[in-house]
Amino acid sequence: MSVVTMSFPILLILFFKYPEGLLLGMAIAYCLDFYVMSWAFGSPIFDVTAAIRFLLVSCFWVLLPDQRMLAIPIIAILSYIAIIVLTLTTRTKWLAKYS
């Protein structure tokens, strides 16, 4: 939560000075805490998901500007779904191993 809170001033600046960049800023800022979660849970799943999300969002922003308003939210949603699925499967394997 602190990573999101620390990025809030950047998002406010984007909102007031460059509102069309807010989507990109939020898509990147809200995956920064994935790196902290990766360290906390001891799993690279969060690192990989954050890196892929950052790369895809950045590529769509730069290379396909006409599709960015639809593609970036879809990428964010899919990254959250991937985290849920991968975390549940990893947890199931971990529980089976140590139970």
C-alpha angles and dihedrals in degrees: 000000000000092000090055091046092050091051093050094091090055090051091049091052090050090049094054102032106026109016094170088061093056092089092055092044093051094045090055100035094051093056095051091087089059088078090055091048090051090057093043095049096035094232129120091213091095094047093051094045092049093048093049091047092049093049095046094046092048093047093050091047093053105029104033108030094162092060098040097096091060101028099052096056089045091051090050092049092048091050091054091048090049090051091051094048095043093045092050094048092046091048091049091052091046092050091048090051097048101033 
